[in-house]
């Protein structure tokens, strides 16, 4: 009789299954319309997240509270959300025209409205990826809140520890804490969080702001307080999805308004018939790459172009940034601020109006029909498909095709070999979970970036459901198996899906449209201490950002 093999799953397979379970569960809960994250309905989501143990959430599966992950999440959620028992995800339903003041998280563009003491409304206008992002973050902070509750709640009647009472006292003090008061509170917080005094002290200021320097204590207190109330008083926190959001999601409503606005501006300025180059980047690198050196050459005499770009990237450099923008507007740049709810601003450059002698590309050869650049800010996950798909459709008013000659995508991504600031040139995008794959001819190559003291990697990249859902085991599998993945990002396959359908099937843009993809590394999730939660790039990202932008522009402007 044959011995039956004990078939066990690898950690990578478990992680992949956990991500799939989270994805399916979140869609189910959305269709249902509401759920209680710490109740039975949220159990599958919690279990999947604890099984996955994403790198960005650090010690989520341990008893001690995860501080770096908590900071990462809090920066992406609206101020005050920790106090709210009811979180309502809505579409753009007119709150901007009310007395409610929009709260925009520091690290994520979304409008949020505090309806009353117990309710926070969060506007979802960027598609399903925004929902996955928020629900994952909320699941994480609710898990952490119950760790706090476990440490401070002494019995079922609601008696709490002395440390908790001291934290409560510090939180409700009206004035700013003195150094002595703060250090006393940190000592009590360290006991509650299962962390050392110095660990808490080191991260304390990162949570604060000028208006709320002691916000760290506030966040810890309210997370713990609501978790205690869930157990003692059975007041469960609830997440709801508004009927309008459920009706609108997936129908490209915001993307269509966004794309139509752009085409209207092109029509008004007689630019619709010209060759068009779409660039997904940020709102400064294209403008600065063309004009900054000319505008600021007297201010930064004998300094390199990259030094000037670094100065422009510093906080507080508004005066010099405004100078460049004024000059750009004078020479053909049209600013199109978003009014659709996508949170994607746009700049349109009419290259016929550029005085090339006063630019960084004096040898540009643009031909008789000067090209038009449409520079769009970064999309978020699945929103990339919605926006590009709508942009590449014919102009509705006269059903005329738009002559899109090239589409260039520059973005930040996680790297799987190398480190922060390195460059990745993808040859294909693989969709995590489904393994749908999109192969393309990239007009950019690694050779173009050689000799700039920046490591360059070429190969396939994986498009993930969310950066907060990654763990080392799954990423190692993608990197070390025959997939040979060099990095991970959130939009690539969605862009390519829209480009392929428009150029190869719907024929709304030329079939030989050129595509360019390049990413610079924001983190290495395979290295401990190098995940996104370990902090931003600082000026490390300036050189690769501008290097990629310049290579894209050199191809568009036929610079030899």
VEXDO-580853 format. One line per 8 residues: number of its first residue (from 0); their letters; for each residue x, y, z of C-alpha. Coordinates in Angstrom, 2 decimals. Each point is the difference from the previous one (the first is absolute). Example, Ala and Ser with C-alpha at 12.3 -4.5 7.8 and 13.67 -1.06 7.14 Angstrom:
BEGIN
0 = AS = 12.30/-4.50/7.80 | 1.37/3.44/-0.66
end
This chain:
BEGIN
0 = XXXXXXXX = 0.00/0.00/0.00 | 1.39/3.38/-1.03 | 0.91/2.38/2.79 | -2.23/3.07/-0.12 | 2.07/3.15/-0.31 | -0.58/2.74/2.52 | -0.74/2.91/-2.31 | 0.56/3.31/1.76
8 = XXXXXXXX = -0.28/3.52/-1.39 | 2.98/2.34/-0.10 | -0.18/3.41/1.66 | -0.18/1.58/-3.46 | -3.07/-2.13/-0.84 | -1.62/0.82/3.36 | 0.67/3.70/-0.62 | -1.43/-0.16/-3.50
16 = XXXXXXXX = -3.13/-1.72/1.34 | -0.31/2.62/2.77 | 0.15/2.86/-2.53 | -2.63/-1.71/-2.18 | -2.21/-0.55/3.07 | 0.32/3.68/0.99 | -0.81/1.13/-3.53 | -3.13/-2.20/-0.25
24 = XXXXXXXX = -1.13/0.86/3.56 | 0.34/3.75/-0.56 | -2.10/-0.21/-3.18 | -2.62/-2.08/1.84 | -0.19/2.48/2.89 | -0.28/2.89/-2.47 | -2.93/-1.70/-1.76 | -1.60/-0.69/3.37
32 = XXXXXXXX = 0.17/3.70/0.90 | 1.38/-0.08/3.55 | 2.00/-2.09/2.46 | 1.46/0.05/3.52 | 3.81/-0.34/-0.28 | 0.43/-1.57/3.45 | -3.21/-2.03/-0.20 | -0.75/-3.28/-1.78
40 = XXXXXXXX = -0.29/1.71/-3.40 | 3.52/1.42/0.23 | 1.58/-3.21/1.30 | 1.02/-1.35/-3.43 | 1.75/3.29/-0.80 | 1.84/0.01/3.34 | 1.06/-3.63/-0.29 | 1.24/0.49/-3.57
48 = XXXXXXXX = 2.04/3.09/0.99 | 1.51/-1.82/3.00 | 0.81/-3.00/-2.22 | 1.59/2.27/-2.61 | 2.02/2.08/2.49 | 0.93/2.73/-2.51 | 3.45/1.55/0.37 | -1.42/3.50/0.30
56 = XXXXXXXX = -1.99/-0.99/3.11 | 3.09/-1.36/1.76 | -0.97/-1.73/3.26 | -3.72/-0.34/-0.76 | -0.02/-3.68/1.06 | 1.84/0.66/3.30 | -1.41/1.24/3.32 | 1.92/3.30/-0.03
64 = XXXXXXXX = -1.49/2.92/-1.91 | 1.61/0.74/-3.40 | 1.14/3.66/0.01 | 1.52/0.60/-3.47 | -2.94/-1.70/-1.71 | -2.42/2.06/2.11 | 1.73/3.23/-1.05 | -0.10/-1.05/-3.68
72 = XXXXXXXX = -3.76/-0.67/0.22 | -0.91/3.07/2.09 | 1.68/2.27/-2.60 | -2.32/-1.47/-2.64 | -3.24/0.32/1.97 | -1.82/3.21/0.99 | 0.83/1.70/3.30 | -2.62/-0.99/2.57
80 = XXXXXXXX = -0.94/-3.37/-1.55 | 1.33/-1.75/3.12 | -2.87/1.63/1.99 | -2.76/-1.20/-2.36 | -2.12/-3.11/0.52 | -1.73/0.40/-3.35 | 2.03/0.28/-3.20 | -2.07/0.60/-3.13
88 = XXXXXXXX = 1.62/-0.44/-3.44 | -1.84/2.22/-2.50 | 0.22/1.19/-3.58 | 0.28/3.75/-0.74 | -3.47/0.82/1.32 | 0.20/3.78/0.39 | 1.62/0.40/3.42 | 2.43/2.54/-1.49
96 = XXXXXXXX = -2.97/2.37/-0.39 | -1.01/-0.32/3.67 | 1.29/1.51/3.25 | 2.12/-3.12/0.57 | 3.72/0.68/-0.23 | 1.98/-2.42/-2.20 | 2.72/-1.90/1.87 | 2.72/-1.23/-2.37
104 = XXXXXXXX = 2.47/-2.57/1.41 | 3.64/1.19/-0.27 | 1.15/-2.95/-2.15 | -3.12/-0.93/-1.98 | -2.17/2.27/-2.19 | -3.59/-0.61/1.07 | -2.66/2.29/1.46 | -1.37/-1.04/3.37
112 = XXXXXXXX = -2.73/1.65/2.08 | -0.59/-0.25/3.75 | -3.80/-0.15/0.18 | -0.27/-0.08/3.79 | 1.90/-1.29/3.03 | -0.50/-3.62/-1.03 | 0.01/0.03/-3.82 | 2.63/0.60/-2.67
120 = XXXXXXXX = -0.93/-0.01/-3.70 | 2.78/-0.92/-2.44 | -0.51/0.86/-3.69 | 0.99/-2.74/-2.44 | 0.54/1.46/-3.47 | 3.08/-1.98/-1.06 | -1.53/-3.44/-0.52 | 0.17/-3.35/1.74
128 = XXXXXXXX = 3.70/0.25/0.89 | -0.89/2.87/2.33 | -2.50/-2.24/1.80 | 2.52/-2.86/0.36 | 2.55/2.50/1.32 | -2.33/1.49/2.63 | -1.52/-3.30/1.17 | 3.45/-1.58/0.40
136 = XXXXXXXX = 1.25/2.98/2.02 | -3.12/0.06/2.18 | 0.22/-3.75/0.65 | 3.61/0.51/1.11 | -0.71/2.88/2.41 | -3.00/-1.85/1.48 | 2.16/-3.09/0.63 | 2.58/2.27/1.69
144 = XXXXXXXX = -2.74/1.70/2.05 | -0.99/-3.36/1.51 | 3.63/-0.65/0.95 | -0.20/3.23/2.03 | -3.32/-1.11/1.49 | 1.49/-3.38/1.01 | 2.73/1.78/1.98 | -2.14/2.58/1.81
152 = XXXXXXXX = -3.34/-1.72/0.68 | 0.27/-1.87/3.30 | -3.44/-1.60/0.15 | -3.29/-0.31/-1.90 | -1.59/2.72/2.15 | 2.24/2.60/-1.61 | 2.69/0.58/2.64 | 3.15/1.37/-1.64
160 = XXXXXXXX = 3.67/0.17/0.93 | 1.73/2.95/1.69 | 2.07/0.58/-3.17 | -3.23/0.51/-1.96 | -1.38/2.51/2.51 | 3.25/1.99/-0.22 | -0.17/0.03/-3.83 | -3.62/1.19/0.19
168 = XXXXXXXX = 1.05/2.82/2.34 | 2.74/1.12/-2.44 | -2.32/-0.15/-3.04 | -2.65/2.23/1.54 | 2.46/2.61/1.26 | -0.84/3.23/-1.83 | 3.53/1.41/-0.38 | 3.06/-1.43/-1.76
176 = XXXXXXXX = 1.85/-2.51/2.18 | 3.30/1.07/1.53 | 3.02/-2.22/-0.62 | -0.38/-1.59/3.46 | -3.75/-0.62/-0.48 | 0.62/-1.41/-3.47 | 2.72/-2.40/1.18 | -2.24/-1.20/2.85
184 = XXXXXXXX = -2.80/-0.66/-2.52 | 2.45/-1.77/-2.35 | 1.05/-2.26/2.86 | -3.62/-1.03/0.62 | -0.62/-0.39/-3.76 | 3.06/-2.26/-0.34 | -1.46/-2.38/2.62 | -3.34/-0.08/-1.83
192 = XXXXXXXX = 1.56/-0.51/-3.45 | 2.54/-2.64/1.06 | 2.83/2.18/-1.35 | 3.05/1.58/1.63 | -0.04/3.60/1.19 | 2.55/1.02/-2.67 | -1.96/-1.70/-2.84 | -3.09/2.04/0.88
200 = XXXXXXXX = 1.98/3.21/0.50 | 1.73/-0.40/-3.40 | -3.30/-0.16/-1.94 | -2.05/2.39/2.19 | 0.71/3.22/-1.95 | -0.67/-1.64/-3.39 | -3.70/-0.32/0.95 | -0.23/3.63/1.10
208 = XXXXXXXX = -0.49/3.28/-1.80 | 0.28/3.66/0.90 | -3.66/0.08/1.05 | 0.05/-3.39/1.75 | 3.54/-0.79/1.25 | -1.27/-2.78/2.33 | -2.16/-1.78/-2.59 | 1.77/-3.31/0.63
216 = XXXXXXXX = -1.65/-0.29/3.44 | -3.33/1.07/-1.49 | 0.11/-2.74/-2.66 | 0.98/-2.71/2.50 | -2.67/1.11/2.49 | -2.91/0.10/-2.45 | 0.92/-3.28/-1.70 | 0.09/-1.66/3.43
224 = XXXXXXXX = -3.14/1.73/1.26 | -2.17/-1.16/-2.92 | 1.43/-3.53/0.28 | -0.89/-0.07/3.73 | -3.54/1.20/-0.79 | -0.36/-2.78/-2.60 | 0.66/-2.61/2.71 | -1.60/1.58/3.09
232 = XXXXXXXX = -3.02/1.72/-1.57 | -0.26/-1.99/-3.27 | 0.25/3.26/-2.00 | 1.51/-1.46/-3.17 | 1.71/2.26/-2.54 | -1.79/-0.13/-3.36 | 1.12/0.69/-3.56 | -2.73/0.79/-2.54
240 = XXXXXXXX = 0.01/0.57/-3.77 | -2.48/2.60/-1.24 | -2.64/-1.15/-2.55 | 1.29/2.63/-2.49 | 3.56/-1.33/0.26 | -1.21/-3.56/-0.58 | -2.01/1.17/-3.01 | 2.80/2.07/-1.57
248 = XXXXXXXX = 3.13/-2.06/0.62 | 1.50/-1.60/-3.09 | -1.89/2.19/-2.50 | 2.82/2.48/-0.73 | -2.18/2.96/1.04 | 2.87/2.09/1.39 | 2.41/-1.16/-2.72 | -2.39/1.01/-2.78
256 = XXXXXXXX = -0.49/3.51/1.45 | 3.79/0.32/0.42 | 0.81/-1.08/-3.57 | -2.76/2.16/-1.54 | 1.35/3.08/1.84 | 3.45/-0.60/-1.52 | -1.38/-0.44/-3.52 | -2.07/3.20/0.39
264 = XXXXXXXX = 3.18/1.93/0.89 | 1.82/-1.54/-2.99 | -2.89/1.02/-2.29 | -0.15/3.57/1.38 | 3.71/0.42/-0.73 | -0.14/-1.68/-3.46 | 2.25/-2.86/1.14 | -2.23/-3.02/-0.73
272 = XXXXXXXX = 1.40/-0.60/-3.50 | 3.65/0.04/1.09 | 2.17/-3.02/0.98 | -0.61/-0.66/3.71 | 2.41/-1.52/2.53 | -1.53/-1.09/3.32 | 2.34/-0.05/3.02 | -1.03/-1.32/3.40
280 = XXXXXXXX = 2.40/1.61/2.46 | -0.22/2.71/2.65 | -0.86/3.67/-0.32 | 3.54/1.35/0.02 | 2.59/-2.20/-1.74 | -1.04/0.62/-3.65 | -0.45/3.74/0.52 | 3.29/0.32/1.91
288 = XXXXXXXX = 1.92/-2.22/-2.45 | -0.97/2.32/-2.89 | 0.19/3.44/1.64 | 1.64/0.03/3.49 | 3.66/0.26/-1.02 | -0.71/3.01/-2.26 | -2.12/1.82/2.57 | 2.33/-0.59/2.96
296 = XXXXXXXX = 3.44/0.03/-1.64 | 0.89/3.42/1.47 | -1.21/-0.94/3.49 | 1.93/-3.30/-0.01 | 3.06/1.04/-2.00 | 2.43/-2.81/-0.88 | -2.26/-2.61/1.64 | -1.01/-3.23/-1.75
304 = XXXXXXXX = -3.53/-0.62/-1.28 | -0.53/-2.68/2.65 | 1.02/2.44/2.76 | -2.71/2.38/-1.27 | -2.58/-2.82/-0.05 | 0.90/-0.90/3.60 | -0.45/3.62/1.09 | -3.41/0.10/-1.70
312 = XXXXXXXX = -1.03/-3.21/1.78 | 0.70/1.34/3.48 | -2.91/1.04/2.20 | -0.25/3.77/0.22 | 1.32/0.54/-3.56 | -3.32/1.53/-1.08 | 1.54/3.23/-1.30 | 2.34/-1.70/-2.50
320 = XXXXXXXX = -2.68/-2.53/-0.98 | -2.44/2.84/-0.76 | 2.64/1.69/-2.20 | 0.38/-3.13/-2.13 | -3.78/-0.44/-0.24 | -0.54/3.62/-1.13 | 2.63/-0.46/-2.70 | -1.52/-3.33/-1.12
328 = XXXXXXXX = -3.49/1.55/-0.31 | 1.52/2.82/-2.09 | 1.49/-2.62/-2.37 | -2.91/-2.34/-0.67 | -0.89/-1.81/3.23 | -3.72/-0.22/0.89 | -0.86/-1.08/3.53 | -3.16/-2.12/0.36
336 = XXXXXXXX = -0.79/-0.48/3.73 | -2.24/-2.98/0.68 | -3.71/0.72/0.33 | -1.23/-3.58/-0.50 | 0.82/-1.61/3.33 | 2.79/-2.19/-1.39 | 2.61/2.13/1.84 | 2.12/-0.10/-3.17
344 = XXXXXXXX = 1.17/3.45/-1.08 | 1.23/0.51/-3.57 | 2.43/2.24/-1.85 | -0.19/0.45/-3.79 | 3.11/1.21/-1.84 | -0.36/1.52/-3.49 | 3.55/-0.51/-1.26 | -0.61/2.43/-2.91
352 = XXXXXXXX = 0.14/2.81/2.57 | 3.27/-1.10/1.63 | 3.04/2.13/-0.79 | 2.43/-2.91/-0.24 | 3.02/2.29/0.42 | -1.43/0.85/3.45 | -0.52/-3.65/0.93 | 2.15/-2.94/1.11
360 = XXXXXXXX = -0.50/-1.62/-3.45 | 1.50/2.53/-2.49 | 0.50/-2.75/-2.63 | -3.64/-1.19/0.08 | -1.39/-1.01/-3.41 | -3.77/0.06/0.19 | -0.91/0.18/-3.71 | -2.77/2.00/-1.66
368 = XXXXXXXX = -2.79/-1.32/2.23 | 1.36/0.92/3.42 | -0.99/-2.67/2.54 | -2.22/0.59/3.02 | 0.90/-1.47/3.40 | -2.75/-1.03/2.42 | 1.64/-0.49/3.40 | -2.28/-1.67/2.53
376 = XXXXXXXX = 0.67/-0.45/3.71 | 0.31/-3.53/1.41 | -3.10/-2.21/-0.13 | -0.75/-2.42/2.84 | -0.23/-3.73/-0.76 | -3.00/-0.96/-2.16 | -0.66/3.71/-0.57 | 2.80/-0.13/-2.61
384 = XXXXXXXX = -2.24/-2.11/-2.27 | -3.03/2.25/0.51 | 1.84/3.23/-0.84 | 2.14/-1.15/-2.95 | -2.86/-2.03/-1.48 | -2.21/3.12/-0.01 | 2.78/2.30/-1.23 | 0.75/-2.21/-3.02
392 = XXXXXXXX = -3.64/-0.14/-1.14 | -1.10/2.26/-2.91 | -1.14/3.53/0.90 | -3.77/-0.38/0.52 | -1.11/3.31/-1.52 | 1.22/-0.76/-3.52 | 1.06/-3.66/0.41 | 3.52/0.91/-1.17
400 = XXXXXXXX = 2.90/-2.28/0.91 | 2.86/1.54/1.92 | 3.45/-0.56/-1.49 | 1.83/-1.46/3.01 | 3.54/-0.72/-1.19 | 1.49/-1.17/3.29 | -0.89/-0.77/3.60 | 2.71/0.24/2.66
408 = XXXXXXXX = -0.43/-1.19/3.57 | 2.41/1.05/2.72 | -0.61/-0.96/3.61 | 1.24/-1.17/3.36 | 0.20/-3.73/0.66 | 1.38/-2.53/2.44 | 3.21/-1.68/-1.18 | 0.94/-3.62/0.68
416 = XXXXXXXX = 3.75/0.34/-0.56 | 1.88/3.24/0.50 | -1.15/2.83/2.22 | -1.77/3.34/0.28 | 0.57/2.31/-2.97 | 0.95/-2.75/-2.48 | -1.78/-0.17/-3.38 | -2.18/-2.83/-1.38
424 = XXXXXXXX = -0.81/-0.43/-3.71 | -2.84/-2.53/-0.40 | -0.37/-2.36/-2.95 | -3.44/-1.27/1.10 | -2.61/0.45/2.72 | -1.44/-2.98/1.89 | -3.23/0.36/1.96 | 0.36/-1.42/3.50
432 = XXXXXXXX = -2.60/-2.63/0.83 | -1.23/-0.64/-3.55 | 3.45/-0.18/-1.68 | -1.55/1.87/-2.98 | 3.03/1.35/-1.81 | 0.66/2.86/-2.40 | 3.14/-0.15/-2.14 | 1.03/3.12/-1.94
440 = XXXXXXXX = 2.92/1.57/-1.82 | 1.40/2.63/2.33 | 1.57/2.95/-1.85 | 2.21/0.57/3.05 | 2.90/-2.34/0.75 | 2.50/-0.43/2.81 | 2.89/1.10/-2.24 | -1.47/3.51/-0.26
448 = XXXXXXXX = 0.54/0.52/3.73 | 3.56/-1.30/0.29 | 2.76/2.28/1.29 | -2.15/1.93/2.47 | 1.09/-1.79/3.21 | -3.46/-1.57/0.34 | -0.57/-3.75/-0.19 | -2.47/-1.03/-2.74
456 = XXXXXXXX = -1.98/-3.26/-0.12 | -2.00/-1.41/-2.92 | -2.68/-2.69/0.05 | -3.67/-0.72/0.77 | -1.81/1.87/2.78 | -2.99/-1.13/2.05 | -3.07/2.22/0.37 | -1.28/-0.53/3.54
464 = XXXXXXXX = -3.43/0.57/1.58 | 1.55/2.29/2.59 | 3.48/0.80/1.31 | -1.30/-0.75/3.50 | -0.79/-3.62/-0.94 | 3.52/-1.22/-0.76 | 2.18/-2.37/1.96 | 3.51/-1.32/-0.51
472 = XXXXXXXX = -0.98/-3.60/-0.82 | -2.25/0.94/-2.91 | 2.44/2.60/-1.34 | 2.92/-2.46/0.25 | -2.03/-2.49/-2.06 | -0.65/2.59/-2.74 | 3.64/1.07/0.04 | 1.78/-3.37/0.25
480 = XXXXXXXX = -2.32/-2.19/-2.11 | -0.05/0.02/-3.81 | -2.25/3.08/0.10 | 3.21/1.94/0.73 | -1.86/3.04/1.31 | 2.19/3.05/0.73 | -2.55/2.16/1.84 | -3.59/0.65/0.99
488 = XXXXXXXX = -2.38/2.88/-0.66 | -3.75/0.60/-0.14 | -0.94/1.40/-3.44 | 2.11/-1.48/-2.82 | -2.25/-2.82/-1.20 | -3.08/2.29/0.19 | 1.70/2.60/-2.23 | 1.10/-2.68/-2.46
496 = XXXXXXXX = -3.45/-1.63/-0.08 | -1.53/3.36/-1.03 | 2.77/0.71/-2.55 | -0.29/-3.45/-1.63 | -3.78/0.13/-0.27 | 0.08/3.53/-1.49 | 2.81/-0.70/-2.49 | -0.52/-3.67/-0.96
504 = XXXXXXXX = -3.76/-0.60/0.36 | -2.02/3.23/0.07 | 2.41/1.76/-2.41 | -0.68/3.38/1.65 | 3.74/0.80/0.00 | 2.74/-1.04/-2.49 | 0.90/-3.72/0.27 | 3.72/0.87/0.04
512 = XXXXXXXX = -0.27/2.29/3.06 | 3.32/0.08/1.84 | 0.05/-0.91/3.69 | 2.60/0.87/2.60 | 0.06/-1.27/3.59 | 2.60/0.83/2.64 | -0.12/-0.02/3.79 | 2.29/1.17/2.76
520 = XXXXXXXX = 0.22/-1.97/3.24 | -1.76/1.43/3.03 | 0.79/-3.02/2.19 | 1.20/-3.59/0.06 | -2.62/-2.11/1.80 | 2.42/-2.97/0.10 | 2.39/1.93/2.23 | -0.83/0.47/3.67
528 = XXXXXXXX = -0.24/3.71/0.76 | -0.39/0.96/-3.68 | -3.77/-0.26/-0.43 | -2.21/3.01/-0.71 | -0.70/0.24/3.74 | 3.69/0.81/0.58 | -0.49/3.51/-1.40 | 0.14/1.94/-3.25
536 = XXXXXXXX = 2.70/0.32/-2.62 | 0.97/3.59/0.84 | 2.28/1.40/-2.72 | 1.09/-3.56/-1.01 | -2.94/-0.11/-2.41 | 0.81/3.28/-1.78 | 2.77/-1.24/-2.31 | -1.77/-3.16/-1.28
544 = XXXXXXXX = -3.29/1.94/-0.41 | 1.60/2.63/-2.22 | 2.27/-2.47/-1.79 | -3.07/-2.02/-1.09 | -1.93/3.16/-0.93 | 2.90/1.34/-2.11 | 0.41/-3.33/-1.87 | -3.75/-0.01/-0.80
552 = XXXXXXXX = 0.13/3.62/-1.24 | 3.14/-0.62/-2.07 | -1.87/-2.70/-1.93 | -3.10/2.17/-0.46 | 2.08/3.01/-1.12 | 2.30/-2.15/-2.20 | 3.11/1.24/1.77 | 3.07/-1.69/-1.48
end
